[in-house]
Amino acid sequence: MAVPLPYVVLKPGPTVNTLGSDNGKEVIQVTSAATSTSAGQLRLTTVGVQSDVELVWAIRGWLSNKQAVVPKELIYPPNQSEKQVEETNKQEFQVSQSSAETVALRELGYPVQTFVKEVTAGGPSAGKLVKDDVLTTVDGTKVTGPEKLTELVRAKPAGTTLTIGYTRAGKPGTAQIVTKVDKSGDPPRIGVGIDQKQPHPFTVKIDLDEIGGPSAGLMFTLGIIDKLRPADLTGGKIIAGTGTIDDAGNVGPIGGIPQKLVGAKAAGAQIFLVPIDNCAEALKNAVAGLPMAEVATVDDALAALTTFNSGGTPKPCSAS
């Protein structure tokens, strides 16, 4: 009865209002900009993991409709220690914060800029582009980030002449650049090193202890937007949700949906934002009195909140 089993028990974890405070500190801290106060809440949701499981705890978990008993290796891979898993979760949490800030700032009118870090000597861009040029278009198509620039350059074969739009010292310009390859089989290049920046006149910091993983990305994004916009995204309601976020604003699936729904309901949530790829699982584990809205992007989430706060019904989760 007392022998540890190769399982973990997943339980509803704490929920946190991203617009409020945790352990006496604001979760989202903004410096050098006016912030608004919302009447409602935007709550991220978590899953608690009990890693030391004896038979009695496993039986309770199996019989519970709020817990799940899963093989330990699903949470802690055999080739990693619990400490290594925790460290990975911390890193993913930091990445989710960075992407949340990127997406929120773009929504607030501060676009990502792709700029030239260096120009390859003797390369296609030598004498045409210079360090710190902000690259804006390729053949008229907008450059929304480094990945988009790379995609546009590689979309046509080497030897193609591309019209590259740029801004230099605040002034727009264009350059005709012929792509090339360094050696056979390489993708086409324009001969510049690039990076991204997102100039804005304030700082944003997320301060939240003991939370790991990437699943709070969506709720952090919404929290930053709500803090910096005069309008109240919550409409005075308690909104809960989950989902990863990438730099493009796409909402990705996460684990522990059944436990997160239970935790959200216990926290008084009036609607739950569900990543589209988690909808089938969410429908199987629906919690009475907690409507669910399907979201694939941050724009979907914003639209869902607008609809819900005006008395409408956001796009519900579907099983397909």
HELIX and SHEET records of a PDB file:
HELIX    1   1 LEU A   55  LEU A   63  1                                   9    
HELIX    2   2 LYS A   72  ILE A   75  1                                   4    
HELIX    3   3 GLU A   82  GLU A  107  1                                  26    
HELIX    4   4 PRO A  146  ARG A  154  1                                   9    
HELIX    5   5 GLY A  217  LEU A  228  1                                  12    
HELIX    6   6 ILE A  257  ALA A  266  1                                  10    
HELIX    7   7 ILE A  276  ASN A  278  5                                   3    
HELIX    8   8 CYS A  279  LYS A  284  1                                   6    
HELIX    9   9 VAL A  298  ASN A  309  1                                  12    
SHEET    1   A 6 ALA A  68  PRO A  71  0                                        
SHEET    2   A 6 TYR A   7  ASN A  17 -1                                        
SHEET    3   A 6 GLN A  41  GLN A  50 -1                                        
SHEET    4   A 6 ILE A 238  GLY A 241  1                                        
SHEET    5   A 6 ILE A 271  PRO A 275  1                                        
SHEET    6   A 6 MET A 292  VAL A 295  1                                        
SHEET    1   B 2 SER A  21  ASP A  22  0                                        
SHEET    2   B 2 LYS A  25  GLU A  26 -1                                        
SHEET    1   C 2 ILE A  28  THR A  31  0                                        
SHEET    2   C 2 THR A 203  ILE A 206 -1                                        
SHEET    1   D 4 THR A 141  LYS A 142  0                                        
SHEET    2   D 4 VAL A 134  VAL A 138 -1                                        
SHEET    3   D 4 GLN A 113  VAL A 119 -1                                        
SHEET    4   D 4 VAL A 192  LYS A 197 -1                                        
SHEET    1   E 4 THR A 141  LYS A 142  0                                        
SHEET    2   E 4 VAL A 134  VAL A 138 -1                                        
SHEET    3   E 4 THR A 161  ARG A 168 -1                                        
SHEET    4   E 4 LYS A 171  VAL A 178 -1                                        
SHEET    1   F 2 THR A 244  ILE A 245  0                                        
SHEET    2   F 2 VAL A 251  GLY A 252 -1                                        
END                                                                             
